Amino acid sequence: MAASQVYVFGPFHYDPEQRLLFRQGEVVPLVPKAIDTLHVLLERRGPVGAGCHGNRGWRWSRLSR
C-alpha cells in the first residue's frame, strides 16, 4: 500500500486520506465544505488570481453592488 501525501504548512498538516486537518497534532474541527475547499486548494495549489480559470481581467469590485 502506497503512503498518501500529507501536506504540511506552518503548524498545520492535512491528511487527504483521512480528510483531517491537524494543528500541532490536534484535530482541527471543520465542517465538510471547509474540508472540501481545503482539499481542492491543496491538490490544485498554484497561483490564484487574475487569469485563473479564464477569469483574466475579472475584478473583485464586481461583488460590491
N, C-alpha and C positions, 0 to 999 in steps of 0.2 A: 504494500500500500504506500503510495507516494504521500509525503507530508504536504499539507496545504500551506500556502504562503500566508504569513502573518505580517500585517502592516504595522510598523512602529513609527510614531510621531510624537515627539515631546514625551510627556509622562503616560501617553496612551498607547495601547496596542489593540488592534482589531483582528479577530479570528473569523475569516469569512466562512469557514466550515461550520463553526458553532453559531455564527452570526451574533457574536457578542463583542462589545467594546469594554475594555478594561482600562482603569486608571490606577496606576501603581499597584496592580494586582487585584484590585477590587472591581467587580462588575458595575458598569455604569448603566442604570436602568433607562432604557429608551423605548419609545413606542415603536411599533413595527414600521411605520412610514419613515421615521428617522433612521432606522437601521437600513431600510431600503435605499434611502438617499445617500447615506454614508457609503454603503456598498458600491453603488454606481459611481460615486465620485472617486473612490479609491481604485476601482477596477479600470476606470477610464481617465485616470489622472493625466494632467497635462494643462496647457494654457487654457484659461477660461476668460472669455470676454469677447470683444468685437471680432467678428469673423468666425466665431464658433457656431456650428450648426447652421451656417448660411445666414447668420444674422448680421452680416457686415453693415456697419452704419446704424444699427439699432441703438436707440438712446433710452436710458432709464427714465428720462423726463417724460416719456410717453405714459408712464404709470401715474403721474401726478395730476390727473384730471379730476 
